[in-house]
Amino acid sequence: MIVPILTPNHHWTCPNCLHEDMTHEARPHSRMHQCHGLSGLLAPMVLKGTKAGIQVHEREDYIGDDLVQLHEGRPVMSVVVERDDGQDAIVFAPVARGGFA
């Protein structure tokens, strides 16, 4: 008996810049892209047909000498995509610099 292997097609879109992509992964997953509408910030995509909004959250803590992600000259903490049934987020952690005395 021959059993066909079905490959799922997941159609993704960005609620901000309308970029589209397709994946064929059977396991639960998400898709990210460099959003042109957010000046190249990495942002989550949503399944096509999903109503969603995207927000950029600025860092509200002390930056100091940390290397942080910038968006329009301001330090960014995260990019959040809010859907009716939940949210997806990407968090940009700061990078500390070290040196010798």
C-alpha positions in Angstrom: 0.0 0.0 0.0 1.4 3.4 -0.9 0.7 6.2 1.5 1.0 9.8 0.1 2.9 12.3 2.2 1.0 15.5 2.4 3.0 18.7 2.6 1.1 21.6 4.2 1.2 25.1 2.8 1.2 28.0 5.2 0.7 31.4 3.6 2.2 34.2 5.7 1.8 38.0 5.4 3.0 41.1 7.3 0.3 43.4 8.6 2.6 46.3 8.2 4.3 46.1 4.8 2.2 43.4 3.2 5.2 41.1 2.4 4.1 37.5 1.7 5.8 34.2 2.1 5.0 30.5 2.2 6.3 27.6 4.4 5.8 23.9 4.2 6.5 22.9 7.8 4.1 20.4 9.5 5.0 21.3 13.0 3.8 24.5 14.7 6.1 27.4 13.7 6.2 31.1 13.0 7.7 33.2 10.2 9.9 36.3 10.6 11.1 38.8 8.1 13.0 42.1 7.8 10.0 44.5 7.6 10.5 47.4 5.1 7.7 49.3 6.8 9.7 49.2 10.1 13.0 50.3 8.5 14.4 46.7 8.4 13.5 45.6 11.9 12.9 41.8 12.3 9.2 41.3 12.7 6.8 38.3 13.0 4.4 37.5 10.2 0.8 36.2 10.6 -1.2 33.6 8.6 -2.8 35.2 5.6 -6.3 36.4 6.3 -5.6 37.1 10.0 -6.5 40.6 11.2 -3.5 41.9 13.1 -1.7 45.1 14.1 2.0 45.7 14.7 3.6 47.8 17.4 7.2 48.8 18.1 8.0 49.3 21.8 10.8 51.6 22.8 13.3 50.7 25.6 12.4 52.5 28.8 15.4 51.5 30.8 18.9 53.0 31.1 20.9 52.1 27.9 24.4 53.2 28.9 27.1 51.6 26.7 24.9 48.7 25.7 24.6 47.9 22.0 20.9 48.1 21.2 18.6 47.8 18.2 17.6 51.2 16.8 14.5 52.2 14.9 14.4 55.8 13.6 17.2 56.7 16.0 15.4 55.4 19.1 16.3 52.2 21.0 13.8 49.4 20.5 12.8 46.8 23.1 10.4 44.6 21.0 8.1 44.3 18.0 4.7 42.9 18.9 2.0 41.6 16.4 -1.4 41.5 18.1 -4.1 39.2 16.7 -7.6 38.5 17.8 -6.5 35.2 19.3 -3.1 36.2 20.8 0.2 37.9 20.0 3.6 37.2 18.6 6.7 39.2 19.7 10.4 39.4 19.0 12.5 40.9 21.8 15.8 42.7 21.1 18.1 42.1 24.1 20.9 44.5 24.7 24.5 43.5 24.2 27.0 44.6 26.8 30.6 45.5 25.9 33.6 44.5 28.0 37.1 45.8 28.0 40.4 45.6 29.8 41.5 48.2 32.4 
